[in-house]
Amino acid sequence: MHRQMVLGNYIVDFYCHKAKLVVEIDGGQHFDDEGLKKDEFRTAWLESQGLIVLRFTNLEVDRNFFEVCERIREVVDQRLVELTDR
């Protein structure tokens, strides 16, 4: 997994090339109207590139770190199977 990877016009928080997975950790600036709209366009573009985007809040990571990690692992495992089956 790479940290702060440039994809198109965006810098994503984390990127796993093998699983075609983007993980975003969102702070408070993502939850106002402007931030939500930007994230919507960003996610749409990333998904149009064949990527899956997982978003977690800073609070989720702080309070439920192991659960967040487990969710990421589940998605990676699922994606690797899907991409291998093609």
C-alpha positions as CSV (number, residue, x, y, z in Angstrom):
1,M,0.0,0.0,0.0
2,H,1.3,3.4,-0.9
3,R,0.7,6.6,1.1
4,Q,-0.3,9.8,-0.6
5,M,-0.3,8.6,-4.2
6,V,-1.1,10.9,-7.2
7,L,-3.9,9.5,-9.3
8,G,-5.1,11.8,-12.1
9,N,-5.6,15.3,-10.5
10,Y,-5.9,13.9,-7.0
11,I,-3.7,12.9,-4.2
12,V,-5.2,9.9,-2.4
13,D,-4.4,9.1,1.2
14,F,-3.6,5.4,0.6
15,Y,-3.5,3.3,-2.6
16,C,-3.1,-0.4,-3.2
17,H,-2.4,-1.0,-6.8
18,K,-2.7,-4.8,-6.7
19,A,-6.3,-4.5,-5.3
20,K,-7.1,-1.3,-7.2
21,L,-8.2,0.2,-3.8
22,V,-8.1,3.7,-2.5
23,V,-8.5,4.4,1.2
24,E,-9.4,7.9,2.3
25,I,-9.2,9.1,5.9
26,D,-11.5,12.2,6.1
27,G,-11.2,15.1,8.5
28,G,-13.8,17.7,9.3
29,Q,-13.2,19.7,6.1
30,H,-14.9,16.8,4.2
31,F,-18.3,17.3,5.8
32,D,-19.4,20.7,4.8
33,D,-21.3,21.2,1.5
34,E,-18.3,22.1,-0.5
35,G,-16.2,19.2,0.9
36,L,-19.0,16.7,0.2
37,K,-19.4,17.9,-3.4
38,K,-15.6,17.7,-4.0
39,D,-15.5,14.2,-2.5
40,E,-18.4,13.1,-4.7
41,F,-16.7,14.2,-7.9
42,R,-13.4,12.7,-6.7
43,T,-14.9,9.3,-5.9
44,A,-16.8,9.3,-9.2
45,W,-13.6,9.9,-11.1
46,L,-11.6,7.3,-9.2
47,E,-14.4,4.7,-9.6
48,S,-14.5,5.5,-13.4
49,Q,-10.8,4.3,-13.4
50,G,-11.9,0.9,-12.0
51,L,-10.9,1.7,-8.4
52,I,-12.8,1.0,-5.2
53,V,-12.9,3.9,-2.7
54,L,-13.2,3.2,1.0
55,R,-13.7,6.3,3.2
56,F,-13.3,6.4,7.0
57,T,-13.5,9.4,9.3
58,N,-10.6,10.4,11.5
59,L,-12.9,9.6,14.4
60,E,-13.5,6.0,13.1
61,V,-9.8,5.4,12.8
62,D,-9.1,6.8,16.3
63,R,-11.9,4.9,18.0
64,N,-12.1,1.7,15.9
65,F,-8.6,1.3,14.5
66,F,-8.6,-2.5,14.4
67,E,-12.1,-2.7,12.9
68,V,-11.1,-0.2,10.2
69,C,-8.0,-2.3,9.4
70,E,-10.2,-5.5,9.3
71,R,-12.6,-3.8,6.8
72,I,-9.7,-2.8,4.6
73,R,-8.3,-6.3,4.7
74,E,-11.7,-7.8,3.8
75,V,-12.0,-5.5,0.8
76,V,-8.5,-6.2,-0.3
77,D,-9.0,-10.0,-0.1
78,Q,-12.3,-9.7,-2.0
79,R,-10.8,-7.5,-4.7
80,L,-7.8,-9.8,-5.2
81,V,-10.2,-12.7,-5.9
82,E,-12.3,-10.6,-8.2
83,L,-9.4,-9.3,-10.2
84,T,-7.8,-12.7,-10.4
85,D,-11.0,-14.3,-11.7
86,R,-11.1,-11.9,-14.7
